[in-house]
Amino acid sequence: MSMSERINTRIDPELKQAALSVFNKLGISEAEAIRMFYAQVDLQQGIPFSLSIPNAATQKAMKEGEQGNLKTYISSAELFDDLGTVS
């Protein structure tokens, strides 16, 4: 198999370093990880992990979190009390 194709892309430096740390722990190179991803795309005939669009409730919760409108609790007991459940 000829290795003549190149991939050039821009990526966030922090994300790259985090991924490289995982690759190092696995004992694989960045190039090997990319080849493995492409091989899995070919084998699975799609992205080799689940991709989905969040439903309306999840989108609303994400927006609330981004706006900082989340209720906080001092303890799990306080959370369970607010939910009306027994801790």
C-alpha positions in Angstrom: 0.0 0.0 0.0 1.4 3.4 -1.0 1.6 6.1 1.6 1.5 9.1 -0.7 -1.6 11.0 0.5 -1.2 13.8 3.0 -3.7 15.4 5.4 -3.2 19.0 6.5 -5.5 20.5 9.1 -5.6 23.1 11.8 -6.5 22.0 15.4 -6.6 23.6 18.8 -3.2 23.2 20.4 -4.6 22.1 23.8 -6.8 19.5 22.1 -3.8 18.2 20.1 -1.7 17.9 23.3 -4.5 16.1 25.1 -4.9 13.6 22.3 -1.1 13.2 22.0 -1.0 12.3 25.7 -3.5 9.6 25.1 -1.7 8.3 22.0 1.6 8.1 24.1 -0.2 6.1 26.8 -1.4 3.7 24.1 2.0 3.5 22.5 0.9 4.8 19.1 1.9 7.8 17.0 -0.3 10.6 15.8 -0.1 9.3 12.3 -1.1 5.7 13.4 -4.1 7.1 15.3 -5.2 9.0 12.2 -4.8 5.9 10.0 -6.7 3.8 12.6 -9.6 6.4 12.5 -9.7 6.3 8.7 -9.6 2.5 8.7 -12.5 2.4 11.1 -14.5 4.9 8.9 -13.9 2.5 6.0 -14.8 -0.6 8.0 -17.9 0.9 9.6 -18.9 2.9 6.5 -19.4 5.9 8.7 -18.1 7.8 11.7 -17.0 5.0 14.2 -18.8 6.6 17.1 -22.3 8.0 17.7 -23.1 11.5 16.5 -26.4 13.0 17.3 -28.2 16.4 17.5 -29.3 17.1 21.0 -33.1 17.1 21.6 -34.9 20.3 22.6 -34.7 19.6 26.3 -30.9 19.0 26.1 -30.4 22.1 24.0 -32.3 24.2 26.6 -30.2 22.8 29.4 -27.0 23.5 27.5 -28.1 27.1 26.8 -28.9 27.5 30.5 -25.5 26.2 31.4 -23.8 28.6 29.0 -25.7 31.5 30.4 -24.8 30.5 34.0 -28.4 30.1 35.0 -27.9 26.8 36.8 -29.1 26.1 40.3 -26.4 24.9 42.6 -26.6 22.8 45.8 -24.4 22.6 48.8 -24.9 18.9 49.2 -26.5 15.9 47.6 -29.1 15.9 50.3 -30.1 19.4 49.4 -30.5 18.3 45.7 -32.6 15.3 46.6 -34.7 17.4 48.9 -35.3 19.8 46.0 -36.2 16.9 43.7 -38.6 15.5 46.3 -36.7 12.2 46.6 -35.1 10.4 49.4 -31.3 10.4 49.5 
